[in-house]
Amino acid sequence: MDQLQKIPIYQAINKPVLFLGAERSLVIFLGTMAGMLMWMGGTWFTFFVGLVIWFIGIYYLREMAKKDPIMSTVFRKYQQYKKFYPAYTTPFAYFKQ
């Protein structure tokens, strides 16, 4: 009997895209918001508040990425689900978009 063909699965293909240990898009969004607060506030108080928001936000984003590296993507997909799916169909179900 012939052996099955083995195809290598490279680790770089399966790894999620993380930046600073968290999801890339969320880190960029958090950095943009904290940076805008620090820059546009114009006072030392808003600068330090922006730093606190940055460090606390990065901590929680890293914790979230440890549980599930693509949690925000899964949550966005989950939000698109309907609350109820009927157990039957209609003759016109094919034409509905």
Number of C-alpha atoms within 10 A of each C-alpha: 3 4 5 6 6 6 6 6 8 8 8 8 8 8 9 15 14 16 13 10 17 24 22 16 13 16 20 13 11 17 19 13 15 23 17 14 19 19 14 11 14 10 11 11 11 17 19 14 14 21 17 13 18 18 14 11 17 19 14 12 20 19 14 17 18 13 9 14 21 17 14 15 10 11 10 10 10 10 9 8 9 7 6 6 8 5 5 6 9 6 6 7 9 8 6 5 4
